[in-house]
Amino acid sequence: MNDGERQSINQNFNFLFQSIQNLSGRLDWFARKMPIILPCADINQVSRFLSALAPMEVVGCNLIRVGHDGDGGYVMINEGLNNVIVYNFGIGAEVSWDNDLLLRGCQIYQYDHTIENTPCNNINVHFHKKGLSAVGGGDDEMLLSIGEAIESNKHSGLSGLILNIDIEGGEWNVLNNIEACKMDSFNQIVVEFHDIHSLVHPEKLGHMMAALDNVNRTHQVVHVHGNNNGGIGILNGIALPDVLEVTYLKKNGHFFSECNDFFPRCADKANTPAAEDFVLGTIGRSWKYPRLST
């Protein structure tokens, strides 16, 4: 056997080994993420919930991906992303979204009480070891509300800001309590909604619906992506991930039309690359006008 044949055999072996690893990862993910059938607790409220999350097209604007191709990257409207003030609550160790916005000249205010310092090494990043609370920290110096953060940085009255919230389930309380005047400060809002499957419980569904209604008063859903790190459920034939990444755009100053796109969109990437992305279909229509039965 000559050197060329040995090299060819090694390449084929490496390719086979990598293929087996990828298959093993997919099978492991599939075993953990088998779709579950969700009982429909309240047809009218669930219909309202899905409709509140139905995305619309933004007239005259395009979508781009901010952050890397995987967990931590988000799809946003390619407007108002340069040289603006950004608030990011719940950053952890993944800051590719922040880094992309830093390249656009943004000033980024990061908040996370679960880490000691920011992974970003940039003078335009302002890190605070504080967590996000719905109504403020009170006597707890480790917590503050969005309004308190804005006021402490002397950003009250400013507009065109960007907001990102990924706080592992606390977003429902925060968005239930944030004042409209504070919401109005933000042009785009990215929220990672957790525990979506809790909507099978009427009391939780009402709480979640109130949060969505509060945001929808000033902002419109323009993009939705199912995070495949979480599970997926089937609700009356509708695929519904347990974790949703939702992008909002301020209603004032923009025009919207019905969205006929198929989700995931081209700019979407699977949070877990070893597994397939969740297919949601034409949710601009199917969630806007859900056909649910008792």
C-alpha positions in Angstrom: 0.0 0.0 0.0 1.5 3.3 -1.1 1.2 6.7 0.8 -1.6 7.9 -1.4 -3.8 4.9 -0.6 -3.0 5.2 3.1 -4.0 8.9 3.0 -7.3 8.1 1.1 -8.1 5.4 3.7 -7.5 7.8 6.6 -9.6 10.5 5.0 -12.5 8.0 4.5 -12.2 6.8 8.1 -12.2 10.3 9.5 -15.3 11.1 7.4 -17.1 8.0 8.6 -16.1 8.7 12.2 -17.5 12.3 11.9 -20.7 11.1 10.3 -21.3 8.6 13.2 -20.7 11.4 15.7 -23.2 13.6 14.0 -25.7 10.8 13.8 -25.2 10.0 17.4 -25.8 13.7 18.3 -29.0 13.9 16.3 -30.4 10.6 17.8 -29.6 11.8 21.3 -31.3 15.2 20.6 -34.3 13.4 19.1 -34.7 11.1 22.0 -34.7 14.1 24.4 -36.9 16.3 22.2 -39.7 14.0 21.1 -42.8 16.2 20.5 -45.4 16.0 23.2 -49.1 16.5 22.8 -50.3 19.5 24.7 -53.8 19.6 26.2 -55.7 22.7 25.2 -56.8 24.4 28.4 -58.8 27.4 27.1 -59.5 27.5 23.4 -60.2 31.2 23.2 -57.2 32.2 25.3 -54.9 30.0 23.4 -56.1 31.4 20.2 -55.4 34.9 21.5 -52.0 33.8 22.7 -51.0 32.4 19.3 -52.4 35.5 17.5 -50.4 37.8 19.8 -47.2 36.1 18.6 -48.0 36.0 14.9 -45.3 37.9 13.0 -46.0 40.5 10.4 -43.8 41.8 7.5 -42.3 45.3 7.9 -42.9 47.3 4.7 -39.6 48.5 3.2 -37.3 46.7 5.7 -35.1 43.6 5.5 -34.1 41.0 8.0 -30.5 40.2 9.0 -28.8 38.0 11.5 -27.0 39.6 14.4 -24.6 37.3 16.3 -23.2 34.0 15.2 -24.9 31.1 13.5 -26.2 29.3 16.6 -27.3 30.0 20.1 -27.0 33.7 21.0 -27.6 35.0 17.5 -30.9 36.7 16.6 -32.8 37.8 13.5 -33.5 41.5 13.5 -34.7 44.3 11.2 -31.8 45.9 9.4 -32.8 49.4 10.7 -31.5 51.5 13.5 -28.7 49.2 14.5 -25.8 51.6 14.1 -24.5 53.9 16.8 -27.4 53.4 19.2 -27.7 52.5 22.9 -28.3 48.8 23.6 -29.6 47.1 26.8 -28.8 43.4 27.2 -30.2 41.6 30.2 -28.9 38.1 30.9 -25.8 37.7 28.8 -24.0 34.7 30.3 -20.9 33.7 28.3 -22.3 34.2 24.8 -21.8 37.7 23.5 -21.6 37.4 19.7 -24.8 39.5 19.4 -23.1 42.2 21.5 -19.9 42.0 19.4 -21.8 42.5 16.2 -23.5 45.6 17.5 -20.2 46.9 18.9 -18.8 46.8 15.3 -21.7 49.0 14.4 -20.7 51.6 16.9 -23.2 50.8 19.6 -22.9 51.5 23.3 -23.9 48.3 25.2 -25.2 48.2 28.8 -25.0 44.6 30.0 -26.8 43.3 33.1 -26.3 39.8 34.6 -26.0 38.9 38.3 -25.0 35.3 37.6 -21.5 36.2 36.3 -18.6 38.2 37.7 -17.7 40.2 34.6 -18.4 40.6 31.0 -16.7 38.4 28.4 -16.4 41.5 26.2 -13.2 43.5 26.2 -14.4 46.8 24.8 -14.6 50.3 26.3 -18.1 50.6 24.8 -19.4 47.9 27.0 -20.8 48.9 30.4 -21.3 45.8 32.6 -23.4 45.7 35.7 -23.5 42.7 38.0 -27.2 43.1 38.5 -30.3 41.0 37.7 -33.5 42.1 36.1 -36.6 42.5 38.3 -40.2 43.3 37.3 -40.7 46.1 39.8 -37.1 47.0 40.9 -34.8 45.6 43.5 -36.0 47.5 46.5 -33.6 46.6 49.3 -31.9 44.0 47.1 -29.0 45.8 45.5 -28.4 42.9 43.0 -31.7 43.6 41.2 -33.3 46.5 39.3 -36.0 47.1 36.8 -35.7 48.2 33.2 -36.9 51.7 34.2 -34.3 51.9 37.0 -31.6 50.9 34.6 -32.6 53.6 32.0 -32.8 56.3 34.7 -29.5 55.3 36.4 -27.7 55.7 33.0 -29.5 59.0 32.3 -31.2 57.6 29.2 -34.7 58.7 30.2 -36.5 60.4 27.3 -34.3 58.9 24.6 -35.7 56.8 21.8 -34.3 54.4 19.3 -32.7 52.1 21.9 -32.4 48.3 21.5 -33.4 45.8 24.2 -32.5 42.1 24.6 -34.0 40.0 27.4 -32.9 36.4 28.1 -33.6 35.8 31.8 -34.8 32.2 31.8 -38.5 32.7 32.5 -38.4 36.0 34.4 -39.4 37.8 31.2 -43.1 37.3 31.8 -43.1 39.2 35.0 -40.9 42.0 33.6 -43.0 42.5 30.5 -46.2 42.4 32.6 -45.0 45.4 34.7 -42.9 47.6 32.3 -44.5 51.0 31.7 -45.5 52.0 28.2 -43.2 55.1 28.4 -40.2 52.8 29.0 -41.2 50.5 26.2 -41.5 53.5 23.9 -37.8 54.1 24.4 -36.9 50.9 22.4 -37.1 50.6 18.6 -36.4 46.9 18.5 -36.8 44.4 21.3 -35.6 40.8 21.3 -37.1 38.5 23.9 -36.4 34.8 24.6 -39.7 33.5 25.9 -39.4 30.4 28.1 -41.9 27.8 29.4 -44.4 28.4 26.6 -45.9 25.0 27.3 -47.1 26.4 30.6 -50.1 27.8 28.7 -51.9 24.5 29.4 -52.5 25.9 32.9 -55.2 28.6 32.8 -53.7 30.8 35.5 -50.3 30.8 33.8 -51.8 31.4 30.4 -53.6 34.5 31.7 -50.3 35.9 33.1 -48.4 35.2 29.9 -51.2 36.7 27.8 -51.1 39.9 29.9 -47.4 40.2 29.2 -47.9 39.8 25.4 -50.7 42.3 25.4 -48.5 44.8 27.3 -45.7 44.6 24.7 -48.2 44.6 21.7 -49.6 48.0 22.7 -46.4 49.7 21.4 -44.6 47.0 19.4 -45.3 44.5 16.7 -43.9 40.9 16.4 -41.8 40.8 13.2 -39.9 37.5 13.7 -40.3 34.3 15.6 -37.8 31.4 15.9 -38.2 28.2 17.9 -35.2 27.5 20.0 -34.3 23.8 19.5 -32.5 23.6 22.9 -36.0 23.3 24.3 -38.8 20.9 23.6 -41.6 21.1 21.1 -45.3 20.4 21.7 -48.3 19.8 19.4 -51.3 21.9 20.3 -54.3 21.0 18.2 -52.0 20.2 15.2 -49.9 23.3 15.7 -46.2 22.9 16.4 -45.3 25.1 19.4 -41.7 25.1 20.9 -41.3 25.6 24.6 -38.8 28.4 24.0 -39.4 31.1 21.4 -37.0 33.9 20.3 -39.2 36.8 19.3 -38.2 40.1 17.7 -40.4 43.2 18.1 -40.4 46.5 16.2 -41.9 49.7 17.4 -45.2 50.3 15.7 -44.9 54.1 15.6 -43.2 55.1 12.4 -43.5 51.7 10.6 -46.0 50.0 8.3 -46.8 46.3 8.4 -48.4 43.7 6.2 -49.5 40.1 6.5 -46.5 37.7 6.6 -46.6 34.7 4.3 -43.1 33.5 4.9 -42.3 29.9 5.9 -40.5 29.6 9.3 -37.7 29.1 9.9 -36.6 31.8 7.6 -33.2 31.9 5.7 -31.6 34.0 8.4 -32.5 31.6 11.1 -30.0 29.1 12.4 -30.5 26.1 14.8 -29.5 26.9 18.3 -28.1 23.4 18.5 -26.4 22.9 15.2 -26.2 19.1 15.5 -30.0 18.9 15.4 -32.6 20.1 12.9 -34.2 23.5 13.4 -37.8 23.5 14.5 -40.2 23.9 11.5 -43.1 26.2 12.3 -44.5 26.8 8.9 -46.5 29.8 7.8 -47.2 31.1 11.3 -48.0 34.6 10.0 -51.3 33.1 9.0 -51.7 29.9 11.1 -51.0 31.6 14.4 -52.9 34.8 13.4 -56.0 32.7 12.6 -55.6 29.5 14.6 -58.1 26.7 14.0 -58.4 25.1 17.4 -61.1 22.6 18.4 -62.2 21.5 21.9 
